[in-house]
Amino acid sequence: MSWLLGRNRQQQQPQFSGEDGGGAGSPDSEPKTAGERGNDAQLSRAERKAMEAYRFDSSALERAADAAKTLERSKHAREALELSKMQESTRQSEYQTKVKEYEAHIEQAKVEQKRIDHEERRKTLIEETKQQQQRAQYQDQLSRKRYEDQLAQQQRVQEDNLRKQEESVQRQEAMRRQTIEHEIEMKEKNRLKLLEHELRAKARVDRENRDINLEKIRLKAQEHRTTVLEGIRTAGSVIGAGAEAMLTDWDKVLTAAGGLSLLALGVYTAKGATGVVSRYVEARIGKPTLVGETSRFAFLDAIKHPLNYLKRLRSKPADALQGVVLNPKLEERLRDIAIATKNTRINRGLYRNVLMHGPPGTGKTMFAKKLAEHSGMDFAIMTGGDVAPMGKEGVTAIHKVFDWSHTSRRGLLLFVDEADAFLRKRSSEKISEDLRAALNAFLYRTSEQNPKFMLVLASNTPEQFDYAINDRLDEMVEFSLPGLEERERLLRLYFDKYVLQPAASGAKRFKLETFDYGQTCTKMAVLCDGMSGREISKLGVSWQAAVYASENGVLTEKMVLDKCYDAAQQHKQKMAWLSDQERSDHKSITGNTSQQPSLKLDARKL
């Protein structure tokens, strides 16, 4: 239908258009004058185009009429009409779509405008808030400054008042000091004057009584001289008569000589017998000075503690590792040593000397006692640090210890703790002559293996031993710090000993909250990394202290973990206090090169 409505006018218009591009070729067009053409030339292209839109072209109507006549005669006239209607409806739908799009654009523009307005209001509010905050801060600064000025002024006033008070006190103190000094001066003057008067009076009296005093002195001296002379005459006469009587009678001379000889012999015999008896008593009844602790009951101990003595007689050998928690490999080796020692005592064989070295608190002393109890031997504990202060008596004390050990019928396990204190190297270490002599005496008494006693040495630094001491050692056992499994076993052992048993016995102010003890011990084993067995045992005592310090006497899981965390922190602090040399020695003993970071764990996180 486009050709019907004149849409193809542009293709056919060149047949009717003139040179100016207007409608000059149409029948209705008239020739323009020169003035009109001048005016058209002055118009812009847009204006000319707008004017051409209002010009009437009759050719289009003629073509439309011809097309309508042709369409009426055509057999497709109905279809063409329907097609035109459809095109018109399509154009209207497109127009409605464009209208809706335009309305949507308008709504979107409104929304965008609202968003922009809201953003502007938000920025305005933010800016106002900033301004208010700045104003408030400025006012706060002003108020603070005023307050500081007031405080400074009050401080200045107080300082002035204090200075005035101090000046007043100083003046009063100066006046009081002057008063006291004046009083002291006056008292001293009065005392001097009184003393002077007394001396003058005494001198005057002495001058007046000079003759009487001289006569008294003369009479006293004469009486004393007479008494002394009479005493000398009497003693001389008695002694002379006795000597004359004795010398003239030979029987009396022989009796006196025999009496003096018997007296000398009695004194010498009593002195020797006293020494023998004292040594026997010390060996059989008492104990040597160097021995600090022993399981060997003396006669006096049996009298003082008869029940303990009877229990000791009825006691049976116990397991050597009972209550001792160590590494499984180390436990296996120590068990072999315990069995060998027990069989050696039964078969009256020669005992082997053992060295136990490692960090402090790892169970060396405890195992030595258990070893003696397991084998049925007596044990005696001496400390190497007690030898040096004895000086020259150290050699005698060493011999007394070994003599005393030979008197044991059950055999003696001699445990020397901190043995490196006096068994040092003689070639490189600077030791005194007395300590060197004590070391030589110790080497002499341990030169051969003995069926009477077993020597067990303990040291944290065995590298300081003299070579001769190392030559006398048959077994060297290293005690290391407990690992994770050993720490957990120790914690369970001490938790049962210090917490569960007192709580189960119904002790006063000792109750236990219900929680998973095994899980708690597992947590604490991680916290106690690097701690020795002695430190873990002290942790059990701290749990008891926490219960006794609580208000209700109930031990909770939090209290247990807090004490464990505090002990771990204290262990870390102790390690930090070590010097470089001590730290290197500790690392060489423990075999650790660094502290584990698990010490920083918090009990609450666990």
C-alpha positions as CSV (number, residue, x, y, z in Angstrom):
1,M,0.0,0.0,0.0
2,S,3.0,2.3,0.1
3,W,2.6,3.2,-3.5
4,L,-1.1,3.8,-2.9
5,L,-0.4,6.4,-0.1
6,G,2.3,8.1,-2.1
7,R,5.4,6.7,-0.3
8,N,7.2,6.2,-3.6
9,R,7.0,9.9,-4.3
10,Q,10.7,10.3,-4.0
11,Q,11.4,7.8,-6.8
12,Q,8.9,9.4,-9.2
13,Q,9.3,13.1,-8.2
14,P,12.4,13.8,-10.4
15,Q,10.1,13.6,-13.4
16,F,8.2,16.7,-12.1
17,S,10.8,18.5,-10.1
18,G,12.6,21.5,-11.4
19,E,16.2,22.7,-10.9
20,D,15.5,24.1,-7.4
21,G,14.4,20.7,-6.1
22,G,10.9,22.1,-5.3
23,G,7.5,21.4,-6.8
24,A,8.0,23.7,-9.9
25,G,7.2,20.9,-12.4
26,S,3.7,20.5,-11.0
27,P,0.7,22.0,-12.8
28,D,-0.1,24.3,-9.8
29,S,3.4,25.7,-9.5
30,E,4.0,29.2,-10.6
31,P,7.3,30.8,-11.7
32,K,8.9,32.7,-8.8
33,T,10.0,36.2,-9.0
34,A,13.6,37.4,-8.5
35,G,12.7,38.7,-5.0
36,E,11.2,35.3,-3.9
37,R,14.3,33.5,-5.2
38,G,16.5,35.9,-3.3
39,N,14.5,35.2,-0.1
40,D,14.7,31.4,-0.7
41,A,18.4,31.7,-1.1
42,Q,18.6,33.5,2.2
43,L,16.7,30.7,4.0
44,S,18.5,27.8,5.6
45,R,18.2,24.3,4.4
46,A,16.1,23.3,7.4
47,E,13.7,26.1,6.8
48,R,13.4,25.2,3.1
49,K,12.8,21.6,4.0
50,A,10.0,22.7,6.5
51,M,8.4,24.9,3.8
52,E,8.5,22.0,1.3
53,A,6.6,19.8,3.7
54,Y,3.5,22.1,3.5
55,R,3.5,22.3,-0.3
56,F,0.6,20.3,-2.0
57,D,1.5,17.8,-4.7
58,S,-1.6,16.9,-6.8
59,S,0.3,14.2,-8.7
60,A,0.2,12.0,-5.6
61,L,-3.5,12.2,-5.4
62,E,-3.8,11.4,-9.1
63,R,-1.6,8.4,-8.6
64,A,-3.7,7.4,-5.6
65,A,-6.9,7.6,-7.5
66,D,-5.4,5.5,-10.4
67,A,-4.1,3.0,-7.9
68,A,-7.5,2.8,-6.2
69,K,-9.3,2.1,-9.5
70,T,-6.7,-0.5,-10.3
71,L,-7.1,-2.1,-6.9
72,E,-10.8,-2.2,-7.2
73,R,-10.6,-4.1,-10.5
74,S,-7.9,-6.4,-9.1
75,K,-8.9,-9.8,-7.6
76,H,-6.5,-9.3,-4.7
77,A,-8.2,-6.1,-3.5
78,R,-9.6,-7.8,-0.3
79,E,-6.2,-9.3,0.6
80,A,-4.5,-5.9,0.0
81,L,-7.0,-4.3,2.4
82,E,-6.5,-6.9,5.1
83,L,-2.7,-6.5,4.6
84,S,-3.0,-2.7,5.0
85,K,-5.1,-3.2,8.2
86,M,-2.5,-5.6,9.6
87,Q,0.3,-3.1,8.8
88,E,-1.7,-0.4,10.4
89,S,-2.3,-2.5,13.5
90,T,1.4,-3.4,13.6
91,R,2.4,0.2,13.4
92,Q,-0.1,1.0,16.2
93,S,1.4,-1.8,18.3
94,E,4.9,-0.5,17.6
95,Y,3.7,2.9,18.6
96,Q,2.2,1.6,21.8
97,T,5.4,-0.3,22.5
98,K,7.4,2.9,22.0
99,V,5.0,4.8,24.2
100,K,5.4,2.2,27.0
101,E,9.2,2.3,26.5
102,Y,9.0,6.1,26.8
103,E,6.9,5.8,29.9
104,A,9.4,3.2,31.3
105,H,12.2,5.6,30.5
106,I,10.3,8.4,32.3
107,E,9.8,6.1,35.3
108,Q,13.4,5.1,35.3
109,A,14.4,8.7,35.1
110,K,12.2,9.5,38.1
111,V,13.7,6.6,40.0
112,E,17.2,7.7,39.1
113,Q,16.2,11.2,40.1
114,K,15.0,9.9,43.5
115,R,18.2,7.9,43.9
116,I,20.2,11.0,43.2
117,D,18.1,13.0,45.6
118,H,18.5,10.4,48.2
119,E,22.2,10.2,47.6
120,E,22.4,14.0,47.9
121,R,20.4,13.9,51.2
122,R,22.7,11.1,52.5
123,K,25.8,13.1,51.6
124,T,24.2,16.2,53.2
125,L,23.5,14.2,56.4
126,I,27.0,12.8,56.4
127,E,28.5,16.2,56.0
128,E,26.2,17.6,58.7
129,T,27.3,14.7,61.0
130,K,30.9,15.4,60.3
131,Q,30.3,19.1,61.0
132,Q,28.6,18.2,64.3
133,Q,31.4,15.7,65.2
134,Q,34.0,18.4,64.5
135,R,32.0,20.9,66.4
136,A,31.6,18.4,69.3
137,Q,35.3,17.6,69.2
138,Y,36.2,21.2,69.1
139,Q,33.9,21.9,72.1
140,D,35.4,18.8,73.9
141,Q,38.9,20.1,73.2
142,L,37.9,23.5,74.6
143,S,36.4,21.9,77.7
144,R,39.4,19.7,78.2
145,K,41.7,22.7,77.7
146,R,39.7,24.6,80.2
147,Y,39.7,21.7,82.6
148,E,43.5,21.3,82.1
149,D,44.0,25.0,82.7
150,Q,41.9,24.7,85.9
151,L,43.9,21.6,87.0
152,A,47.2,23.4,86.3
153,Q,46.0,26.4,88.2
154,Q,44.9,24.3,91.1
155,Q,48.2,22.4,91.0
156,R,50.1,25.7,91.0
157,V,48.0,26.9,94.0
158,Q,48.6,23.6,95.7
159,E,52.3,23.8,95.0
160,D,52.4,27.3,96.4
161,N,50.5,26.2,99.5
162,L,52.8,23.2,99.8
163,R,55.9,25.3,99.4
164,K,54.6,27.7,102.0
165,Q,53.8,24.8,104.4
166,E,57.2,23.3,103.8
167,E,58.9,26.7,104.5
168,S,56.8,27.0,107.6
169,V,57.7,23.5,108.7
170,Q,61.4,24.2,107.9
171,R,61.3,27.4,110.0
172,Q,59.6,25.6,112.8
173,E,62.1,22.7,112.6
174,A,65.0,25.2,112.5
175,M,63.5,26.9,115.6
176,R,63.0,23.6,117.3
177,R,66.5,22.4,116.4
178,Q,67.9,25.7,117.8
179,T,65.9,25.2,120.9
180,I,67.1,21.7,121.4
181,E,70.7,22.7,120.7
182,H,70.4,25.5,123.1
183,E,68.9,23.2,125.8
184,I,71.7,20.6,125.1
185,E,74.3,23.3,125.3
186,M,72.9,24.6,128.6
187,K,72.7,21.1,130.0
188,E,76.3,20.4,129.0
189,K,77.4,23.7,130.6
190,N,75.5,22.9,133.8
191,R,76.9,19.3,133.8
192,L,80.5,20.6,133.3
193,K,80.0,23.2,136.0
194,L,78.6,20.5,138.4
195,L,81.4,18.2,137.6
196,E,83.9,20.9,138.1
197,H,82.4,21.7,141.5
198,E,82.4,18.0,142.4
199,L,86.0,17.6,141.4
200,R,87.0,20.7,143.3
201,A,85.2,19.5,146.4
202,K,86.7,16.0,146.1
203,A,90.2,17.5,145.6
204,R,89.7,19.6,148.6
205,V,88.5,16.7,150.7
206,D,91.5,14.6,149.4
207,R,93.9,17.3,150.3
208,E,92.4,17.6,153.8
209,N,92.4,13.8,154.3
210,R,95.8,13.1,152.7
211,D,97.5,12.0,155.9
212,I,94.7,9.6,156.8
213,N,94.7,8.0,153.4
214,L,98.4,7.5,153.4
215,E,98.2,5.8,156.8
216,K,95.5,3.4,155.5
217,I,97.5,2.4,152.5
218,R,100.6,1.8,154.6
219,L,98.8,-0.4,157.1
220,K,97.1,-2.5,154.3
221,A,100.4,-3.1,152.5
222,Q,102.1,-4.1,155.7
223,E,99.3,-6.6,156.5
224,H,99.4,-8.1,153.0
225,R,103.2,-8.6,153.2
226,T,102.9,-10.3,156.6
227,T,100.2,-12.7,155.3
228,V,102.3,-13.7,152.2
229,L,105.4,-14.4,154.2
230,E,103.5,-16.5,156.7
231,G,102.0,-18.6,153.8
232,I,105.4,-19.1,152.2
233,R,106.9,-20.2,155.5
234,T,104.0,-22.7,156.2
235,A,104.1,-24.2,152.6
236,G,107.9,-24.6,152.7
237,S,107.8,-26.3,156.1
238,V,105.1,-28.8,155.0
239,I,106.7,-29.6,151.7
240,G,110.1,-29.9,153.2
241,A,108.8,-32.3,155.9
242,G,107.0,-34.4,153.4
243,A,110.0,-34.6,151.0
244,E,112.3,-35.5,153.9
245,A,110.0,-38.2,155.1
246,M,109.6,-39.6,151.6
247,L,113.3,-39.6,150.7
248,T,114.3,-41.2,153.9
249,D,111.8,-44.1,153.3
250,W,112.4,-46.1,150.1
251,D,109.1,-48.0,150.3
252,K,107.2,-44.7,149.8
253,V,109.4,-43.7,146.9
254,L,108.6,-47.0,145.1
255,T,104.9,-46.7,145.8
256,A,104.8,-43.2,144.3
257,A,106.6,-44.3,141.2
258,G,104.3,-47.3,140.7
259,G,101.2,-45.2,141.2
260,L,102.3,-42.6,138.6
261,S,103.1,-45.4,136.1
262,L,99.7,-47.0,136.6
263,L,98.0,-43.7,136.2
264,A,99.7,-43.0,132.8
265,L,98.9,-46.5,131.6
266,G,95.3,-46.1,132.6
267,V,95.0,-42.8,130.7
268,Y,96.5,-44.2,127.5
269,T,94.4,-47.4,127.7
270,A,91.2,-45.4,128.2
271,K,92.0,-43.2,125.3
272,G,92.6,-46.1,122.9
273,A,89.6,-48.0,124.2
274,T,87.4,-45.0,123.7
275,G,88.5,-44.6,120.1
276,V,87.9,-48.3,119.3
277,V,84.5,-48.2,121.0
278,S,83.5,-45.0,119.2
279,R,84.5,-46.5,115.8
280,Y,82.5,-49.6,116.6
281,V,79.5,-47.7,117.7
282,E,79.7,-45.5,114.6
283,A,80.0,-48.5,112.3
284,R,77.3,-50.7,114.0
285,I,74.9,-48.3,115.7
286,G,75.2,-44.9,114.0
287,K,75.9,-43.7,110.5
288,P,78.7,-41.7,108.9
289,T,78.6,-38.0,108.7
290,L,78.5,-37.9,104.9
291,V,75.4,-40.2,104.7
292,G,72.3,-38.1,104.6
293,E,69.6,-40.7,104.2
294,T,69.7,-44.5,104.6
295,S,67.3,-47.4,104.8
296,R,69.6,-49.2,107.2
297,F,68.2,-49.3,110.7
298,A,70.7,-48.6,113.4
299,F,70.3,-49.8,117.0
300,L,69.2,-46.4,118.2
301,D,66.7,-46.1,115.3
302,A,65.2,-49.5,116.2
303,I,64.7,-48.3,119.8
304,K,63.1,-45.0,118.7
305,H,60.9,-46.4,115.9
306,P,60.2,-50.1,116.7
307,L,57.1,-50.2,114.5
308,N,59.0,-49.0,111.4
309,Y,61.8,-51.5,112.2
310,L,59.2,-54.4,112.4
311,K,57.6,-53.2,109.1
312,R,61.1,-53.2,107.5
313,L,61.8,-56.7,108.7
314,R,58.4,-58.0,107.3
315,S,58.6,-56.0,104.0
316,K,59.0,-57.9,100.8
317,P,61.0,-56.9,97.8
318,A,58.9,-54.6,95.5
319,D,59.0,-54.0,91.8
320,A,62.0,-51.8,90.9
321,L,59.9,-49.6,88.5
322,Q,56.8,-49.3,90.7
323,G,55.7,-45.7,90.7
324,V,58.5,-44.8,88.2
325,V,57.4,-43.6,84.7
326,L,60.1,-43.7,82.1
327,N,60.6,-44.4,78.4
328,P,59.8,-48.0,77.5
329,K,63.3,-48.7,76.3
330,L,64.8,-47.2,79.4
331,E,62.4,-49.1,81.6
332,E,63.5,-52.4,79.9
333,R,67.1,-51.6,80.5
334,L,66.6,-50.6,84.1
335,R,64.6,-53.7,84.7
336,D,67.5,-55.8,83.5
337,I,69.8,-54.0,85.8
338,A,67.4,-54.6,88.8
339,I,67.1,-58.3,88.0
340,A,70.9,-58.7,87.7
341,T,71.5,-56.8,91.0
342,K,69.0,-59.0,92.8
343,N,70.5,-62.2,91.5
344,T,74.0,-60.9,92.3
345,R,73.0,-60.4,96.0
346,I,71.4,-63.9,96.2
347,N,74.4,-65.6,94.6
348,R,76.9,-63.4,96.5
349,G,78.5,-62.1,93.3
350,L,80.4,-58.9,92.5
351,Y,78.2,-55.8,92.1
352,R,78.6,-53.6,89.1
353,N,78.9,-49.8,89.3
354,V,76.3,-47.7,87.6
355,L,76.2,-44.1,86.3
356,M,72.9,-42.4,85.9
357,H,73.1,-39.1,84.1
358,G,70.5,-36.7,82.7
359,P,68.5,-33.6,83.5
360,P,67.4,-33.0,87.1
361,G,64.1,-34.4,88.3
362,T,64.0,-37.3,85.9
363,G,63.8,-40.1,88.5
364,K,67.4,-41.1,89.2
365,T,67.2,-41.0,93.0
366,M,63.8,-42.6,93.0
367,F,65.1,-45.5,90.9
368,A,68.1,-46.0,93.1
369,K,65.9,-46.4,96.1
370,K,63.6,-48.8,94.2
371,L,66.6,-50.7,93.0
372,A,67.8,-51.2,96.6
373,E,64.4,-52.3,97.8
374,H,63.9,-54.7,94.8
375,S,67.2,-56.4,95.4
376,G,66.8,-56.6,99.1
377,M,69.8,-54.3,99.8
378,D,70.3,-51.4,102.1
379,F,70.7,-48.0,100.4
380,A,72.6,-44.9,101.5
381,I,72.5,-41.5,99.9
382,M,75.4,-39.0,100.1
383,T,75.8,-35.7,98.3
384,G,79.1,-34.8,96.5
385,G,78.8,-31.3,97.7
386,D,79.2,-32.3,101.3
387,V,82.8,-33.5,100.8
388,A,84.5,-30.2,99.9
389,P,83.4,-28.2,103.1
390,M,85.0,-30.9,105.3
391,G,88.5,-29.9,104.2
392,K,91.1,-32.2,105.7
393,E,88.5,-34.4,107.4
394,G,87.1,-35.4,104.0
395,V,89.5,-38.3,103.6
396,T,88.6,-39.7,107.0
397,A,84.9,-39.3,106.2
398,I,85.3,-41.1,102.9
399,H,87.0,-44.1,104.6
400,K,84.3,-44.1,107.3
401,V,81.6,-44.4,104.6
402,F,83.2,-47.4,103.0
403,D,84.0,-49.1,106.3
404,W,80.4,-48.6,107.4
405,S,79.2,-50.1,104.1
406,H,81.3,-53.2,104.7
407,T,79.4,-53.9,107.9
408,S,76.0,-54.3,106.1
409,R,74.9,-57.9,106.1
410,R,72.4,-57.4,103.3
411,G,74.8,-55.4,101.1
412,L,74.7,-51.7,100.6
413,L,73.8,-49.6,97.6
414,L,75.8,-46.4,97.9
415,F,74.1,-43.6,95.9
416,V,76.3,-40.6,95.3
417,D,74.0,-37.7,94.1
418,E,75.7,-34.7,92.3
419,A,78.8,-36.8,92.2
420,D,80.5,-34.3,89.8
421,A,80.9,-31.9,92.7
422,F,84.0,-33.7,94.0
423,L,84.9,-36.3,91.4
424,R,86.2,-33.7,89.0
425,K,89.0,-34.0,86.6
426,R,92.4,-33.6,88.3
427,S,94.2,-32.6,85.2
428,S,92.1,-29.6,84.0
429,E,89.9,-28.6,86.9
430,K,91.2,-26.3,89.7
431,I,90.5,-28.2,92.9
432,S,92.0,-27.8,96.4
433,E,94.5,-30.3,97.8
434,D,92.0,-31.5,100.4
435,L,89.4,-32.2,97.7
436,R,92.1,-33.9,95.6
437,A,93.0,-36.1,98.6
438,A,89.4,-37.0,99.1
439,L,89.1,-38.0,95.4
440,N,92.2,-40.2,95.7
441,A,90.7,-41.9,98.8
442,F,87.5,-42.5,96.9
443,L,89.4,-44.0,94.0
444,Y,91.4,-46.2,96.3
445,R,88.3,-47.7,98.0
446,T,86.6,-48.3,94.6
447,S,89.6,-49.7,92.7
448,E,88.1,-53.2,92.8
449,Q,84.6,-54.5,92.6
450,N,83.2,-55.6,95.9
451,P,80.5,-58.1,97.0
452,K,79.6,-55.8,99.9
453,F,78.4,-52.7,98.3
454,M,77.2,-51.3,94.9
455,L,78.2,-47.9,93.7
456,V,75.6,-45.8,91.9
457,L,76.6,-42.3,90.7
458,A,74.2,-39.6,89.5
459,S,75.2,-36.4,87.7
460,N,73.8,-33.8,85.4
461,T,77.2,-33.1,83.8
462,P,79.1,-36.5,83.6
463,E,81.7,-35.0,81.2
464,Q,83.3,-33.4,84.2
465,F,84.2,-36.7,85.8
466,D,87.9,-37.7,86.2
467,Y,89.0,-40.4,83.8
468,A,89.7,-42.8,86.7
469,I,86.1,-42.5,87.8
470,N,84.9,-43.3,84.2
471,D,87.2,-46.4,84.3
472,R,85.3,-47.7,87.4
473,L,81.9,-47.5,85.8
474,D,80.3,-50.6,84.3
475,E,76.9,-49.3,83.2
476,M,75.9,-45.8,82.0
477,V,72.2,-45.1,81.8
478,E,70.8,-41.8,80.4
479,F,67.6,-40.5,81.9
480,S,65.9,-38.1,79.5
481,L,63.0,-35.8,79.9
482,P,59.6,-37.5,79.6
483,G,57.9,-37.6,76.2
484,L,54.2,-37.0,75.5
485,E,53.1,-40.5,76.5
486,E,55.3,-40.5,79.6
487,R,54.0,-37.1,80.6
488,E,50.4,-38.3,80.3
489,R,51.2,-41.4,82.4
490,L,52.8,-39.2,85.0
491,L,49.9,-36.8,85.1
492,R,47.4,-39.7,85.5
493,L,49.6,-41.1,88.3
494,Y,49.9,-37.9,90.2
495,F,46.2,-37.0,89.5
496,D,45.2,-40.2,91.2
497,K,47.7,-39.7,94.0
498,Y,47.0,-36.1,94.9
499,V,43.4,-35.6,93.8
500,L,41.4,-38.8,93.3
501,Q,42.6,-40.6,96.5
502,P,42.1,-37.6,98.8
503,A,38.7,-36.9,97.3
504,A,37.7,-40.6,97.6
505,S,38.8,-40.8,101.2
506,G,36.4,-38.0,102.2
507,A,38.9,-35.5,103.3
508,K,37.6,-32.1,104.6
509,R,37.4,-29.3,102.0
510,F,38.4,-31.7,99.2
511,K,35.8,-32.4,96.5
512,L,36.1,-33.0,92.8
513,E,33.9,-31.7,90.0
514,T,32.7,-34.3,87.5
515,F,34.6,-34.1,84.3
516,D,36.6,-36.3,81.9
517,Y,39.9,-36.9,83.8
518,G,41.5,-38.8,81.0
519,Q,40.8,-36.1,78.4
520,T,42.1,-33.5,80.8
521,C,45.3,-35.3,81.4
522,T,45.8,-35.7,77.6
523,K,45.4,-31.9,77.3
524,M,47.8,-31.2,80.1
525,A,50.4,-33.6,78.6
526,V,50.6,-31.2,75.6
527,L,51.0,-28.2,77.9
528,C,53.8,-29.8,80.0
529,D,56.2,-30.1,77.1
530,G,59.8,-29.9,78.3
531,M,58.9,-30.3,82.0
532,S,60.6,-33.0,84.2
533,G,59.0,-35.6,86.4
534,R,59.7,-33.5,89.5
535,E,58.0,-30.5,88.0
536,I,54.9,-32.6,87.1
537,S,54.8,-34.0,90.7
538,K,54.8,-30.4,92.0
539,L,51.9,-29.7,89.7
540,G,49.9,-32.3,91.7
541,V,50.7,-30.4,94.9
542,S,49.5,-27.2,93.3
543,W,46.1,-28.8,92.6
544,Q,45.7,-29.6,96.3
545,A,46.7,-26.0,97.1
546,A,44.1,-24.7,94.6
547,V,41.4,-26.8,96.4
548,Y,42.4,-25.6,99.8
549,A,42.4,-21.9,98.6
550,S,39.0,-22.1,97.0
551,E,35.8,-21.0,98.8
552,N,33.9,-24.2,98.5
553,G,36.7,-26.7,98.4
554,V,35.8,-28.1,94.9
555,L,38.4,-28.7,92.3
556,T,37.1,-27.9,88.8
557,E,38.6,-28.7,85.4
558,K,39.3,-25.0,84.8
559,M,41.4,-24.8,88.0
560,V,43.3,-27.9,87.0
561,L,44.1,-26.5,83.5
562,D,44.9,-23.1,84.9
563,K,47.5,-24.5,87.3
564,C,49.0,-26.6,84.5
565,Y,49.2,-23.5,82.3
566,D,50.8,-21.5,85.1
567,A,53.4,-24.3,85.6
568,A,54.2,-24.3,81.9
569,Q,54.7,-20.6,81.9
570,Q,56.9,-20.8,85.0
571,H,59.0,-23.5,83.3
572,K,59.4,-21.3,80.3
573,Q,60.5,-18.4,82.5
574,K,63.0,-20.7,84.2
575,M,64.4,-21.6,80.9
576,A,64.7,-17.9,79.9
577,W,66.7,-17.2,83.1
578,L,69.4,-19.6,82.1
579,S,72.7,-18.2,81.0
580,D,74.2,-19.0,77.7
581,Q,76.5,-21.7,79.2
582,E,73.7,-23.2,81.2
583,R,71.4,-23.2,78.2
584,S,74.0,-25.0,76.1
585,D,74.5,-27.5,78.9
586,H,70.8,-28.0,79.2
587,K,70.4,-28.5,75.5
588,S,73.2,-31.1,75.5
589,I,71.6,-32.9,78.4
590,T,68.1,-32.9,77.2
591,G,68.9,-33.3,73.5
592,N,66.5,-30.5,72.5
593,T,67.6,-27.6,70.3
594,S,64.6,-25.3,70.8
595,Q,61.6,-24.8,73.0
596,Q,58.4,-26.1,71.6
597,P,55.8,-23.5,70.8
598,S,53.2,-25.5,72.7
599,L,54.0,-23.6,75.8
600,K,52.1,-20.7,74.4
601,L,48.8,-22.6,74.4
602,D,46.0,-21.4,76.5
603,A,44.1,-23.8,78.7
604,R,40.8,-22.3,77.6
605,K,41.6,-23.0,74.0
606,L,42.3,-26.7,74.9
